[in-house]
Amino acid sequence: MKDVKNWSPLHFLASLGAGGMAVTFFMYLMFWVPHPNQPIPIFSDWFSHLGTAGLGMQLMILLGVAGILVFAGFHFKWLLLNFVEYQKFKKNQSLAKIVGTNAHTQLMAMPLTYAMSINVCFIIGAIFVPGLWEFVEWLFPVSILIFLAIGVWASRIYLDFFSHVLHHGSFDHTANNSLSQLLPSFAFAMVGVGLAAPAAMSHNDLTIGISYFLSLFFTTGALFLGMIKLVIGMDDMLKQGVSRASLPTIWVVIPILTTAGIAVMRLSHGLHKLELGHGASNFIFLSMVFSIQIIFFLMGCAVMRRMHYFHKLLNHEETAPVTLALICPGVAFVVMGHFVLNKVIMESGIIAKFGIVYLLLSLALIVLQFLTGWLLFRLAKEQF
């Protein structure tokens, strides 16, 4: 395995992006394949539907299945690559150099990516392992323990950074004119959304209760820290102008809101099993989340265009590993777009499923999905 030049923990974002791309292909099966017996599609659902669906739907199902396999493969390939590079990073004393500095929070990319790995494994198991769903109630406690372990790991990394900077006053505001310090919020939100899955899918009250509490804890922490870091980062950007080197982080709010939004929706399903309705709250909340994402997209797009960032990126003039952070917003937009389209717009009766408007909106999401995948491979080729 070849060495990566100027490796940093941010290179984990390539693996994270590939895992997110696998999730975008899972959306095909999630919303287009009937799965009346469980909350997500499993092997028997898409395999049986493949034999009765029309040619167009068959092709989309096969594309979804293939996309999951391809990007899951790249996810784990790049995860292994980064794991090896991180071991070298520790041995050559590079890790010690960033402890207590602003760059310390880059280490949060590791628990963030490993949390995504669990989600990818869950999707692979459901889609490709026949009969696995029969044992899902036994798997939920295992997933809770794994996500909790990742959450504890992420907490230790962040608390180490937090205590160090408060003790030594080593946080540099002059180098904080970006939203890079929101990476910990993204990591905690990813843990929160993973912990929320059993609350939405389990039928065991104890499992639902533990899942609900832990997910709410990490999701609340993500949003709480996010608000603080957002205010600080925006203040420093307004005073100094945004840092070109960290410009992609201006969109990090988008994936944070996607993960937090899906976590809250899953928790709402958990409340529904206690005979509490959730349809109206989903409509309002997901609409608000998607609106804020669009606002941040437009803000970030305006700044990047002003600074000719896209032009330089396409001309290979922006080569820092932080460019990989551009993948996460694209993935987040596609995933949240599918949820808004299917759980808000379609279920509210505004449009008909598989009608012309529905297909056009789905096509727009697919176009964005493939553009994101293309950008991922282009950036990864430059980095690796």
C-alpha positions in Angstrom: 0.0 0.0 0.0 1.6 3.2 -1.1 2.2 6.2 1.1 -0.1 9.3 1.0 1.8 12.5 0.7 1.1 15.1 3.5 -1.4 12.8 5.1 -3.7 14.3 7.7 -6.7 13.0 9.6 -8.9 14.9 7.1 -8.1 12.2 4.6 -10.6 10.0 6.5 -13.3 12.1 4.8 -12.7 10.2 1.5 -13.8 7.0 3.2 -16.7 8.9 4.9 -17.8 10.3 1.5 -17.7 6.8 -0.1 -19.8 5.5 2.7 -22.3 8.3 2.3 -22.5 7.6 -1.4 -23.4 4.0 -0.6 -26.3 5.4 1.5 -27.5 7.5 -1.5 -27.8 4.3 -3.6 -29.7 2.6 -0.7 -32.3 5.4 -1.0 -33.4 3.8 -4.3 -34.4 0.6 -2.5 -35.6 2.5 0.6 -38.3 4.5 -1.2 -38.9 2.6 -4.5 -39.1 -1.1 -3.3 -42.1 -2.1 -1.3 -41.2 -3.4 2.1 -44.4 -3.8 4.1 -43.1 -6.2 6.8 -40.2 -4.0 8.1 -39.2 -0.3 8.1 -36.4 -0.8 5.6 -36.0 -3.0 2.5 -34.2 -6.3 2.9 -32.8 -8.9 0.5 -36.1 -10.6 -0.1 -37.9 -7.4 -0.8 -35.8 -6.1 -3.7 -35.1 -9.5 -5.0 -38.7 -10.5 -5.3 -39.7 -7.0 -6.6 -37.0 -7.4 -9.3 -39.1 -10.1 -10.9 -42.4 -8.2 -11.1 -41.2 -4.6 -11.7 -41.0 -2.9 -15.1 -37.7 -2.6 -17.0 -37.0 0.9 -15.8 -37.5 -0.1 -12.1 -35.4 -3.2 -12.6 -32.6 -1.1 -13.9 -32.8 1.3 -11.0 -32.9 -1.5 -8.4 -29.8 -3.1 -10.0 -28.1 0.3 -10.1 -28.9 0.8 -6.5 -27.5 -2.6 -5.5 -24.4 -2.1 -7.6 -23.9 1.4 -6.3 -24.0 0.1 -2.7 -21.4 -2.6 -3.4 -19.0 -0.3 -5.3 -19.0 2.6 -2.9 -19.0 0.3 0.2 -15.9 -1.3 -1.3 -14.2 2.1 -1.7 -15.3 3.0 1.8 -13.5 0.1 3.4 -10.5 0.3 1.0 -9.9 3.9 1.9 -10.7 3.3 5.6 -7.9 0.7 5.7 -5.6 3.1 3.8 -6.2 5.8 6.4 -5.9 3.4 9.3 -2.4 2.5 8.1 -1.5 6.1 7.5 -2.7 7.1 11.0 -0.4 4.6 12.6 2.5 6.1 10.7 1.2 9.6 11.7 1.5 8.6 15.4 4.9 7.0 15.1 6.6 10.0 13.4 5.4 12.3 16.2 3.1 14.3 13.9 0.1 13.6 16.2 1.8 15.2 19.1 2.3 18.4 17.1 -1.4 19.0 16.6 -2.6 18.3 20.2 -4.1 21.4 21.7 -4.0 23.3 18.5 -7.0 24.2 16.3 -6.1 21.1 14.1 -6.6 18.8 17.1 -10.3 18.5 16.2 -9.3 17.0 12.8 -9.0 13.7 14.8 -12.8 13.7 15.1 -12.8 12.6 11.4 -11.9 9.2 12.7 -14.9 8.4 14.9 -17.1 10.1 12.4 -15.9 7.7 9.6 -16.1 4.6 11.8 -19.7 5.5 12.7 -20.4 5.7 9.0 -18.8 2.2 8.7 -21.4 0.7 11.0 -24.2 2.3 8.9 -22.7 0.8 5.8 -22.4 -2.6 7.4 -26.0 -2.4 8.5 -27.1 -1.7 4.9 -24.9 -4.4 3.4 -26.3 -6.9 5.9 -29.9 -6.0 5.2 -29.6 -5.9 1.5 -27.3 -8.8 0.8 -27.7 -11.3 3.6 -31.0 -13.4 3.3 -32.8 -14.0 6.5 -30.6 -11.6 8.6 -33.6 -9.5 9.6 -35.0 -12.4 11.6 -32.2 -11.8 14.1 -32.4 -8.0 14.0 -33.7 -7.7 17.6 -30.5 -9.4 18.7 -28.4 -7.1 16.5 -29.9 -3.9 17.9 -28.2 -4.2 21.3 -24.9 -4.9 19.6 -25.2 -1.9 17.4 -26.0 0.3 20.4 -22.9 -0.9 22.2 -20.7 -0.3 19.1 -22.1 3.2 18.5 -21.8 4.0 22.2 -18.1 2.9 22.1 -17.5 5.2 19.1 -19.4 8.0 20.9 -17.2 7.6 24.0 -14.1 7.6 21.8 -15.2 10.8 20.1 -16.0 12.4 23.4 -12.6 11.6 24.7 -10.9 13.1 21.7 -13.0 16.3 22.0 -12.7 16.6 25.7 -8.9 16.2 25.4 -8.9 19.1 22.9 -11.4 21.2 25.0 -9.6 20.8 28.3 -6.2 21.5 26.6 -7.2 24.7 25.0 -9.0 26.0 28.1 -6.0 25.1 30.3 -3.3 26.6 28.0 -5.4 29.1 26.0 -3.9 27.5 22.9 -6.9 28.1 20.6 -6.0 30.5 17.8 -8.8 32.7 16.8 -6.7 34.2 14.0 -6.7 30.7 12.4 -10.4 30.0 13.0 -11.9 32.0 10.1 -13.8 28.9 8.8 -16.3 26.4 10.1 -13.7 23.6 10.5 -14.4 23.5 14.2 -17.9 22.1 13.5 -16.3 18.7 12.6 -16.9 17.4 16.2 -20.6 18.3 15.9 -20.7 16.2 12.7 -19.2 13.3 14.5 -21.6 13.4 17.4 -24.5 13.8 15.1 -23.4 10.7 13.1 -23.3 8.7 16.4 -26.7 10.1 17.4 -28.3 9.0 14.1 -26.8 5.6 14.4 -28.1 5.2 18.0 -31.5 6.3 16.9 -32.1 3.4 14.5 -33.1 0.8 17.1 -35.7 3.3 18.5 -37.3 3.5 15.1 -37.1 -0.2 14.2 -37.2 -2.3 17.3 -40.3 -3.7 19.0 -38.6 -4.1 22.4 -39.5 -1.3 24.8 -36.2 -1.6 26.6 -34.2 -1.4 23.4 -36.3 1.6 22.3 -35.8 3.4 25.6 -32.0 2.9 25.7 -31.6 3.8 22.0 -33.8 6.9 22.5 -32.0 8.3 25.5 -28.5 7.7 24.1 -29.3 9.1 20.7 -31.0 12.2 22.2 -27.9 12.8 24.3 -25.4 12.7 21.4 -27.8 14.6 19.0 -28.4 17.3 21.6 -24.6 17.5 22.2 -24.0 17.8 18.5 -26.5 20.7 18.1 -25.4 22.4 21.3 -21.7 22.4 20.3 -22.6 23.2 16.8 -24.4 26.4 17.7 -21.4 27.5 19.8 -18.8 26.8 17.1 -21.0 28.2 14.4 -21.2 31.6 16.3 -17.5 31.6 17.0 -16.6 30.6 13.5 -18.9 33.1 11.8 -17.6 35.9 14.1 -14.0 35.1 13.2 -14.9 34.9 9.5 -16.7 38.3 9.6 -13.7 39.9 11.3 -10.9 38.3 9.2 -12.6 37.0 6.0 -12.9 33.3 5.3 -9.8 31.1 5.1 -9.3 29.8 1.5 -7.5 26.7 2.8 -10.6 25.7 4.8 -13.3 27.1 2.5 -15.1 23.8 2.0 -16.0 23.7 5.7 -18.5 26.5 5.2 -20.9 23.8 4.0 -20.3 21.4 7.0 -23.6 22.5 8.5 -25.5 20.7 5.7 -24.4 17.1 6.7 -24.8 17.9 10.4 -28.4 18.9 9.8 -29.1 15.8 7.7 -27.8 13.4 10.3 -29.5 15.3 13.2 -32.7 15.6 11.1 -32.8 11.8 10.4 -32.0 11.1 14.1 -35.0 13.2 15.2 -37.3 11.5 12.7 -36.2 8.1 13.9 -36.8 9.1 17.4 -40.2 10.3 16.4 -40.9 6.8 15.1 -40.0 5.5 18.5 -42.6 7.8 20.1 -45.1 6.7 17.5 -44.8 3.1 18.8 -46.0 4.6 22.1 -49.1 5.8 20.2 -47.8 9.3 19.7 -48.3 10.7 16.1 -45.3 12.0 14.2 -46.5 12.8 10.7 -47.0 16.5 11.3 -43.8 17.0 13.2 -41.8 15.2 10.4 -43.3 17.6 7.9 -42.4 20.7 9.8 -39.0 19.6 11.0 -37.7 18.2 7.8 -38.9 21.2 5.9 -37.1 23.5 8.3 -33.9 21.4 8.1 -33.9 21.3 4.3 -34.6 25.1 4.2 -31.6 25.9 6.4 -29.4 23.5 4.3 -30.4 25.4 1.2 -29.6 28.7 2.9 -26.1 27.5 3.8 -25.6 26.1 0.4 -26.4 29.4 -1.2 -24.2 31.3 1.2 -21.3 29.0 0.6 -21.8 29.0 -3.1 -21.8 32.8 -3.3 -18.6 33.0 -1.3 -16.9 30.2 -3.3 -17.8 31.9 -6.6 -16.6 35.2 -5.4 -13.2 33.6 -4.5 -13.1 31.6 -7.7 -12.8 28.4 -5.7 -14.6 26.1 -8.1 -12.5 27.3 -11.0 -9.3 26.7 -9.2 -10.6 23.3 -7.9 -11.4 22.1 -11.5 -8.0 23.4 -12.7 -6.2 21.3 -10.0 -5.0 24.5 -8.1 -6.8 23.5 -4.9 -5.1 20.3 -3.8 -5.4 20.3 0.0 -7.0 17.2 1.6 -9.8 19.5 3.0 -11.3 19.6 -0.5 -12.6 16.1 0.3 -15.1 17.8 2.6 -17.0 18.9 -0.5 -18.3 15.4 -0.8 -20.3 15.4 2.5 -22.7 18.2 1.5 -23.5 16.6 -1.8 -24.2 13.3 -0.1 -26.3 15.0 2.6 -28.3 16.9 0.1 -29.2 13.7 -1.8 -30.1 11.8 1.3 -32.2 14.6 2.8 -33.7 15.3 -0.6 -35.0 11.8 -0.8 -36.5 12.0 2.7 -38.1 15.4 2.0 -39.5 14.2 -1.4 -40.9 10.9 -0.1 -41.7 11.7 3.6 -42.8 15.3 3.2 -43.9 16.2 -0.3 -45.2 12.9 -1.5 -46.9 11.7 1.7 -48.6 15.0 2.2 -50.4 14.4 -1.1 -48.8 17.4 -2.9 -47.5 15.2 -5.7 -48.2 11.6 -6.8 -45.6 8.9 -6.4 -43.9 8.2 -9.7 -45.8 11.1 -11.4 -43.9 13.4 -13.7 -43.0 15.9 -10.9 -41.9 13.1 -8.6 -39.7 11.7 -11.4 -38.2 15.0 -12.3 -37.3 15.8 -8.6 -35.8 12.3 -8.3 -33.8 12.8 -11.4 -32.4 16.1 -10.0 -31.3 14.1 -6.9 -29.7 11.4 -9.1 -27.8 14.0 -11.1 -26.4 15.6 -7.9 -25.6 12.1 -6.6 -23.6 11.2 -9.7 -21.8 14.6 -9.8 -20.8 14.0 -6.1 -19.5 10.6 -7.0 -17.5 11.9 -9.9 -16.0 14.7 -7.7 -15.2 12.1 -5.0 -13.2 10.0 -7.5 -11.5 13.0 -8.9 -10.4 14.3 -5.6 -9.4 10.9 -4.3 -7.3 10.3 -7.3 -5.4 13.5 -6.6 -5.0 12.7 -2.9 -4.2 9.0 -3.1 
